Amino acid sequence: MQNPLISILTPFKNTNKFLYDCIESIQNQTYTNWELLIIDDSSTDNSYQIVHEFTKHDKRIKLFKNPGEGIIEALRFALKKSSGIYITRMDSDDIMTPNKLEALLNNLQKHGKKHLATGLVSYFSEDGINDGYRNYETWLNQLTRTGNNYSEIYKECVIPSPCWMVHKNDLFAADAFNPNDYPEDYDLAFRFYKQQLKVIPCNQVLHHWRDYSTRTSRTHEHYAQNYFLEIKLKYFLELDFDTSKQLVIWGAGFKGKTIAKLLIERQVDFIWICNNPKKIGKHIYGQELYSYTYLTELKQTQCIITVANKQSQKTIRSFFENKNKIATTDYFFFC
């Protein structure tokens, strides 16, 4: 099929300031055989009316109200209503580059099923982009250029939530948006990883990602760091944990303590190490903290690293490389 239908899943809630730019960027796509499943998630502004006006002039835009509550149920409902062979997601406050759908589709048609198409992203904001988001953009785009996204999946979300496309069968195989696990974009990235969908490298900026103070990822409790740690550990234990090896946590800051507490709750044994002399020999949650040099006495280990300092991470990586340990097999950076 030369011109397959693409279904675009787009929840929205109180984004009346941005909907015109978003929808017009979709209408301006070089690839025109698409349908927009756009779901109102209980907006209290005039967002619904704005989208409704668009539907009068463009039958490809299909407007619904969310029968449930929240972004995941909106996405699930949109997927249920979709008719396309290929599925992508769009955020109602962002902007597509004109060739986005065409570029993603071409890559998927070239490589076939069991592949994931994505593209480079560019943040923009009326107030300027802070260093955190700019660093994330740089890091994410470096991974996407090589298609090596999964190599750092335990750090942060390695697939940009509004800039991917897959064959519908692959999305169903991943059991996307089910159950209600937040953050939903990070959960979906792990599901793609679990299904071993290969990321297709891309060198083009295909999505403009808007940042502003009331953006959901900034304000909603489900996007807090403790949820990130829970979802990381959940998938690590399911997908990468080798029970024949001794599990080790490196780091005793907030993230290290959170991971330790979660492992204790799950009754998973571990050894806890750090390189902070003030903490070595102390007990936290009944667990003694050892010096990182204790690793040299252990033969078969897997290490979760929760040290956030970038220079310390380089030192830790060198430590493992000198011992011929393999990243994402023997050690995993969780930050």
N, C-alpha and C positions, 0 to 999 in steps of 0.2 A: 504493500500500500504506500503510494508516494506521498499522499497528504493526509496522514492520520489525524484524527481529532485529539487535541490536547485539552485536558480538563485542568482548570486553575482553581485551586481551593483557597478562598479568602474570607476568613472571619473578620468582622469589624465591630467596634464598640466605641462610640463617641469620637470618631476621627473625621468629623465634618470639615476640619481645616485642610485635610490632606487628600480626601477622596477624589476630588477632581483630577489632581495631578496623577494619582495612582491609576485610576480607570483610563484616563486619556493615554497614559503610557502603555497600557495594554492594548487599547484600540489602535495605537500607532505602530504595532508590531509588524515587521516585514512578513512574518508568518501569520496567516489570517484564519486558519481553520482551528479555532479554539472556542471553548465555552468557559465562561466565568461563573463558578458557583460561589456566590457571595452571600454570606450568612450574617444576619444582624444578631449580635449577642447582647440583646437588651439595652440598646442605645437609648439615652435620655436626651440627646440633642437632635438635630434634624438630619442625621446621617442617613437614616432609612429613606427619607424623602429625596435626598440627593441621588441615591442609587436608583430609586424608583423612576426618576426622570430619565436616567440613562437607559433603563430597560424599554422605555417607550420608543426609542430610536435605534436600539441595537438588540436584536433577539438573541444574540450570543450571551448576553448578560442575564443570568437567572438568579433572582433575588428571593431569599427565604429568611424566615425567622428561626432562630435556634430553638428547637423543641426542648432542649435541655438548658444547661447553664455552664458557661465557661468555654474557653477556647478549644479544649480537646473535644468536647461534645459537638461544638460547631464544626470542627474539622471532620469528625467522624460522620456527621450528617451530610456534609458536602461531598465526602467520598462516596457515600451511599447513593447520592443523587447523580453522580458523575457518569458520563457515557463515553469518555475518552479512552483510547488505548494507552496513552501516556498521561501521567499525573505530575503536576507541579504545584507548588504553594506560593502564594504572594501575600505579603502583609499590606494592609490597607493604608498605611502611612508611608510606603516606600514608592520607588520609581524604577521601572524596568528600562534598560537600554533598548533601543528599537529592534535590535537583532537578538534579544535574549532567547525567545522561544525557538527561533530558527537555529541558533548556535547549539542550544541544549539538545534539540531534536536531532540535528545532524550527527552529533556525537553519539547519541544513543542508537540511531539507525546504523551507524558505522560499526559499533561494537556489539550490539545485540543485547539480549536479556542478560540478567545477572550483572549488569553494570549500572553505575550511578553517575549521572551527568551533573556537574556543578560548574561554577564560574567564579571569577574574582569579584570581590565586593568593594564598594567605596562608601565610607561613612560621610554624611553631610549633616550640618546643623546650622541654624541661624545664629547660635551662640558659640560656634566653634566646637571642635572635637577635642575632648580631653586626652591625655596621654594614654590612659587605660584602654579606651576604645581604639585609638590609633595603633597602639601596640598589638591589640587583638587582630585588627585588620591586617597588619603586616605579617603577623604569625600565621594567620589563617590562609592568606594568599600565597605565602611561601609553600605551604603544604599542598594547596590546590594546584599550583604550577607543576608539581611533580606527580600528583595523584597519590601522595604518600600520607594522606590525612589520618588514617587509622594509627599511624606510628606514635601519635601523641594524644590518643583519644581520652586517656585518663587525666589529661591536664584541663582541657576545656572542650566545649562543643566544637568538633572539627568539621562539621557540615553546616554551612550557613542556612538557617531555618527558611528564609524566603528565596533561596537560590539553589534549587536542586530539581531534577526531573528523573523519574523512573518509569519503567513499564508497569502498568497497573497490576499485572500478575505478581511482580516482585514486591510491590507495596502490600498486597494482600498476604503474600507469604511471610512478610515481616510482621504481620498483625498490627499494622500501624494504628496509632491513636487508641489502643486498647490494651490494658485498662487506663484509668486516669492517672498516669504517672507523670509528675512534673519534675523538672521543666520538660515539656513535651518535645522540644527540638533536640535536646540532648538525649532523651530516651530514644527518639527515632534514629539518631546517629548510631547509637549502640545496637539498635535492631538491624540497621543496614550492615553493621560490622558483624553481627551474629549470623546474618544470612550470607556473609562473604560477598557482598556486592562490590565489585571492583570500581574504584573511583577513577573516572576518566580525567587525565590531566587537562588543564585549560589555562590559557594565558590571556584571556580577554576579560575585562571588567563588564559584567552583565547585569549588575544590580547596584542601585544606589540606595543605601541603608540609612534611613533618617533617625537621628537621635534627638530627643527632647526630654525635658524634665519629668513629664508624666507618662513616658513610655512604660508599658507593662513590665518589661524586664528590669526596670529601675525601681518599680514601686510595689510589685506583688510579692507576697511572702513566699510563694512557691519558687521564686527565682533567687532566694537567699542561698548563701554559700553552704549552709548545712544540708540543704536538699541536694546540692551538687555532690557533696561527699557521700551521701546515702546512695545516690544513683550510681556513682563510680564504684563503690564497694559492692553493691548488688551485682553489677555485671562482671566485675573482676572475679568474684567468687563463683559465678556461673560459667564464665567463658575462659578465664585464664589462670585460675588458681590450680596449682599442681599440688595435690594432697601428699605426694611422696616427698615434698620438700618442706623445710622449716620456714614458716612465714615470719618475716621480720618487718617491723615498722622502724623507719629512720626519721626521727624528728619528734619533739615533744612540745610543740607549740599548740595553738588552737586546733589546727587540722590534725596533727598527730594524736592529740587527746581525743578528738571526735572519732577518728578511725578506731582508736583503741577501745573506746566505749562501745562502739558498734560491734566490734569483733567479740568483745566480752558478752554482749547481749546475745550474739549468735553462737556462743560457745565454741569459738574458733581459737585455737591455741596460737600464740605468737610470742616472739622475743622482741623487746623494745630497746632500741639503741638511740644514741644522740651524740653530738660532739660538743655539748654545752657542759663544761666542767661543774657548773653549779647544780646540774640536775643528775649527773651520773651518780649512781648509788642510792638515789632516792626512790621512793615507791609512790606510784600514782595508780589509783584504782586497784591497789593490791599487786601491781606489776612493778618489778625492779627495773630501773633504767641502767643499761650497760653502755660502756664506751663503744663507739663505732668499730674500734679495733677488735672487738669480740667477734666480728664477722669472720676474721681470719681463722678462727678456731672452729667455724661451722663449715661443713662440707657441702651440703645440698640446700640451698636457700632460694627463696623468692623474697624480694624486698620492695615494700611500698614506701616511697620517699615522699615525705610531706614537708620538706624544707623549701621555703618560698624564695629565699635569697638567691638571686640569679648567679652571683659569683660562687656561692656555696654549691649550687646545682652543677656548675661546671666542674668543680673539684670532685664532687660525688661521682659524676659521670666518668671522670678520668680514673677514679678509684676502681670502678667496676670494669672499665675497659682494660686497665692494666692486669686485671685478673681474668681477662678473656670472657667476661660475662656479657650476655646479650640483652640489649634493651627490648622491652615488651615480652621478654621470656623469663629473664632472671631478675630484672628490676623494672619498676614502673614509677614514673613521676606522676604524683597525684596533684601537683600544683605547678 
